[in-house]
Amino acid sequence: FKTAWKVHVKVLHTLKQYNSVSGETLEIILSDECILLQVGTWRNIQNFPLIPSNIMYRSTDNSYKMALVNNTTITRSNHVNEDMFLNL
């Protein structure tokens, strides 16, 4: 299973959620292409697995979600654009 993904994202919304299995989690809604992720910022995220999405409140019908793990790196993006979505 591939875990060496790298994406360029914009943070659209964050929410904290509690579940009985893993306790409190930080859910982050990202736009396609804990730290200090702020809504409206662009970031590069690297080295993460995609896992089944089983959260109670989902913003999409996607079956998978990105998990931030020990070797996941989040760095600032040089991309400057105030639009909500990436337009190449």
Secondary structure as UniProt FT lines:
FT   STRAND          6..19
FT   TURN            20..22
FT   STRAND          23..31
FT   TURN            39..40
FT   STRAND          42..46
FT   STRAND          50..52
FT   STRAND          64..66
FT   TURN            70..71
FT   STRAND          73..76
//
